[in-house]
Amino acid sequence: MAEGFFATLQTELLDRYSWPTRQRLRVAIFEYIEVFYNLRRRHSALGYLSPIEFERRYALAKREQTSRESVA
C-alpha cells in the first residue's frame, strides 16, 4: 500500500518538476496529498470512485432511502 502511494507520488509529482527549494517541495507534496490524492483520485476500496463522488452517491442513496421510508 505505502509503496504504491510513494511510486505514484514519484511519477505524478516529483519527476515532473524541479524544486528550487525544500519549502516549495514540501508545499507541493502537501497540496498533492490533500487536494488531489485524498479527494479526487479514484480508490479501489471505494469501487474506483473518488472520495468526493463516493460521498455524493452515498448521500443521494441515503436521501432516497429516507424519502421512501417517510412515504411508507
C-alpha positions in Angstrom: 0.0 0.0 0.0 2.6 2.6 1.1 4.9 1.5 -1.8 2.2 2.2 -4.3 1.5 5.6 -2.9 5.2 6.6 -3.0 5.5 5.3 -6.5 2.5 7.3 -7.6 3.9 10.4 -5.8 7.2 9.9 -7.6 5.7 9.6 -11.1 2.8 12.1 -10.8 4.6 14.9 -9.0 8.3 14.6 -8.1 9.6 13.5 -11.5 7.6 16.1 -13.4 9.0 19.3 -11.9 12.2 20.7 -10.5 12.1 22.0 -7.0 14.1 25.3 -6.3 13.7 25.0 -2.5 12.8 22.3 0.0 10.0 24.5 1.2 8.4 24.6 -2.3 8.7 20.8 -2.5 7.1 20.5 1.0 4.2 22.7 -0.1 3.8 20.8 -3.4 3.7 17.4 -1.6 1.2 18.7 0.9 -1.1 20.1 -1.8 -0.8 16.9 -3.9 -1.8 14.7 -0.9 -4.6 17.0 0.5 -6.0 18.4 -2.7 -5.6 15.6 -5.3 -4.7 12.3 -3.8 -7.1 12.3 -0.9 -10.1 13.9 -2.6 -10.0 13.4 -6.3 -8.0 10.3 -7.0 -10.1 7.1 -7.5 -9.6 4.5 -4.9 -10.1 0.7 -5.4 -11.6 0.4 -1.9 -14.4 2.8 -3.0 -15.3 0.9 -6.2 -12.8 3.1 -8.2 -14.7 6.3 -7.3 -13.1 9.4 -5.9 -14.0 10.0 -2.2 -16.0 13.1 -3.3 -18.0 11.0 -5.8 -18.4 8.2 -3.3 -19.8 10.6 -0.7 -22.1 12.2 -3.2 -23.6 8.9 -4.2 -23.8 7.8 -0.6 -25.7 11.0 0.4 -28.0 10.6 -2.5 -28.8 7.0 -1.6 -29.4 8.0 2.0 -31.9 10.7 0.9 -33.7 8.3 -1.4 -33.9 5.7 1.4 -35.2 8.3 3.9 -37.7 9.6 1.3 -39.0 6.0 0.7 -39.3 5.3 4.4 -41.3 8.5 5.1 -43.7 7.6 2.3 -44.3 4.1 3.5 
